[in-house]
Amino acid sequence: MNQDVSFNLIDEPWVRIRDEEGEEREVSLLELFRQAPHIKCLANDLPTQDFAILRVLLAILQRSVSPSLDEDADPLEVWESLWSAPELPLDDICKYLDKWQSRFDLFDEENPFMQVAGLRTAKDDYSDIKKIIADMPDGDMLFSLRVGEGAVTLSYAESARWLIHVQAFDTSGIKSGTVGDPRVKSGKSYPIGTGWAGGLGGLYFEGLTLFETLLLNFIACDIDGGDLFSDDDLPSWERSAESAGVDDRFPTGKLDLYTWQSRRVRLIPENGRVVGAVLTNGDKLESINMQQYEPMTAWKRNLNQEKNLKISPVYVPCIHESDRALWRGLDSVFDGDSVDRHPSTLKPGLEKWVSRLVDEGCLLSRERLLRIRAVGFEYGTQNSIITNLIDDSVELSAFLLSSDGKSLVSLAQECARLTSDAVDALGILASNLRLASGGSGVDEVNGARQSARARAFFEIDSSFRLWLASLNEDSDVIAERDRWRRLARSIIKDNADNLLRGLASDAIVGAPARSGAGKNIGWMTASRAESIFNAALKKALPLEEDIQTKKEVH
């Protein structure tokens, strides 16, 4: 590192925030912690950047608070004292940051922040900055919003944000081989997977201010126990930086994972800007059965891995899907059903902690509305490119996180699942109507189905979110089930009526039809398609009058 260049994250503005007036600006770490009660939220380049930086902030907060706590202190009391205070414990934070001041300098000669001093390739070359910028395509620049100098260099503040992001979310693929790395072959470092956070379905709670967001995600104990923080669980800047990554290091706790060094990096400064980076693979880590250490994702049981590894159970992170809203996958927020004696999904450790806060009478009221934010990437081509960004959220009453809210949770999960079944029935109606009109191509029929499903989910989306947010301690399960079913059926039935009104006359007469698998399914008419749909809709979202009518018929 160049001794004349310095940019310390403690004092220099680099984190983008949105304040109470809605203005966006950059602040230093010290300013961020001081102003946290008056900052609305993080507002960095991408939602995934907010997630990665939030984890760094949580690591700083935990390490700041730890020394002042008695070893037998009650974690709930620790959290309550922080939550009820008018501001964060600034004396503790300042003392901690002062102790590790040099480790937060991007260009420190010995220990640059989240980098390796002297990291170099055999040819002493480096990559363009686009290698560390997630929203900058590696090939065709036609659709990039970055132009001019911003496309070839970065300010020090931008570099800090993208450095944290690349450690968390970097794509997989072949990297530059660096001197001294025993894993390098023929000058190349071969894939070890994405950055650690790239393999998660990232989840966190978002408060009304950054002060609230930090504390809602601050777990004051080990995930599965009542013990306070382990002294062995250290963030990356408190560890000695190894020049080469390893394949066998195991995390010591959540702070280790919050700042896991998936890559080895060295930023290249020149004339007050960063012009490139040496980027290679860092510490490899498999995301199997890590639920005791990683609290900011849900986990799902993987039966195939159990067969391959010959161990049981095996849990892997629940990854978000870009074409599926968060409310349609509530198992990524709450526990799922049981497979044998092990649940099919495990809720995030963070949600377990917040549930405990609600249950045990802390200052987190059951009436409070909580926003759960979901962020992540979808990767393509062996995880070597980013194909989609996921950024979604749902609001729900804190009561649903309490032990008394389980019946409403089950109701919400059931309604989400059965609503998807009803939308599938609408999709089948659309494909059958296309068959009745003489359509025969697989792409044509499937296109009609997918278009109808997408339109219905779009119209249902806001209604389900509002219904979910309305569930609270006074809600009656039976009444709420009926309320949602009527609303969902009304929306889906309106969509079906629109499909039927737009039919050509030949659909009434019908046509011979085959299923997607090529099986002959007989003569399809508009009337038959509608009859199939009505039966499926009533099965997915039955109402009391449907059941009564069925009894009368029998």
URTAZI-V867995 format. One record per backbone hydrogen bond with DSSP energy under -0.5 kcal/mol. CO is the residue of the C=O (numbers start at 1). NH is the residue of the N-H. If there is no record, write none. Layout:
# URTAZI-V867995
CO;NH
CO;NH
This chain:
# URTAZI-V867995
1;3
2;5
7;9
7;106
8;11
8;12
9;29
10;30
15;27
16;43
17;25
18;40
18;41
19;22
23;19
25;17
27;14
27;15
28;32
29;33
30;34
31;35
32;36
35;38
35;39
36;39
36;210
36;211
38;20
39;210
41;18
46;49
46;50
47;51
48;52
49;53
50;54
51;55
52;56
53;57
54;58
55;59
56;60
57;61
58;62
59;63
60;64
61;65
62;66
63;67
65;68
66;69
70;73
73;75
74;78
75;79
76;80
77;81
78;82
79;83
80;84
81;85
82;85
88;90
89;93
90;94
91;95
92;96
93;97
94;98
95;99
96;100
98;101
100;103
100;104
101;104
102;105
104;9
104;106
105;108
105;113
108;112
110;117
112;115
116;119
120;179
121;124
127;277
128;131
129;132
129;133
130;133
132;134
133;136
135;137
141;144
147;150
148;151
149;152
149;153
154;274
155;159
156;160
157;161
158;162
159;163
160;164
161;165
162;166
163;167
164;168
165;169
166;170
167;196
167;262
168;197
168;198
170;195
175;189
178;181
180;182
181;184
185;188
187;177
188;185
188;190
189;175
195;198
195;199
196;199
197;200
200;202
202;375
204;373
205;207
206;371
209;213
210;214
211;215
212;216
213;217
215;218
217;219
218;220
222;225
227;222
230;233
232;234
235;238
236;239
246;284
253;257
254;258
255;259
257;260
260;262
261;283
262;282
264;280
265;116
266;278
267;269
268;275
268;276
270;273
273;270
273;275
274;154
275;129
276;268
277;127
277;279
278;266
279;176
280;264
281;245
286;288
287;317
290;293
290;294
293;295
295;350
296;203
298;318
299;346
300;316
301;303
302;306
303;307
304;308
305;309
306;310
306;311
314;302
315;289
316;300
317;319
321;324
325;328
326;329
327;330
329;332
330;333
330;334
337;344
338;340
339;342
342;339
344;301
345;336
346;299
348;352
349;353
350;354
351;355
352;356
353;357
354;358
355;359
356;360
357;362
358;361
363;365
365;368
366;399
368;370
368;398
370;372
370;396
371;206
371;373
372;394
373;204
374;392
375;202
376;390
378;387
378;388
380;384
380;385
381;384
383;172
385;380
385;387
388;378
389;391
390;376
392;374
394;372
396;370
397;400
398;401
399;402
402;405
403;406
405;409
406;410
407;411
408;412
409;413
410;414
411;415
412;416
413;417
414;418
415;419
416;420
417;421
418;422
419;423
420;424
421;425
422;426
423;427
424;428
425;429
426;430
427;431
428;432
429;433
430;434
431;435
432;436
433;437
434;439
435;438
441;445
442;446
443;447
444;448
445;449
446;450
447;451
448;452
449;453
450;454
451;455
452;456
453;457
454;458
455;459
456;460
457;461
458;462
460;464
461;465
462;466
463;467
464;468
465;469
466;470
467;471
468;471
471;397
472;475
475;477
476;480
477;481
478;482
479;483
480;484
481;485
482;486
483;487
484;488
485;489
486;490
487;491
488;492
489;493
490;494
491;495
492;496
493;497
494;498
495;499
496;500
497;501
498;502
500;503
504;507
505;508
505;509
506;510
507;526
511;524
513;521
513;522
515;518
519;515
522;513
522;524
523;525
524;511
525;529
526;530
527;531
528;532
529;533
530;534
531;535
532;536
533;537
534;538
535;539
536;540
537;541
543;546
543;547
544;548
545;549
546;550
547;551
548;552
549;553
550;554
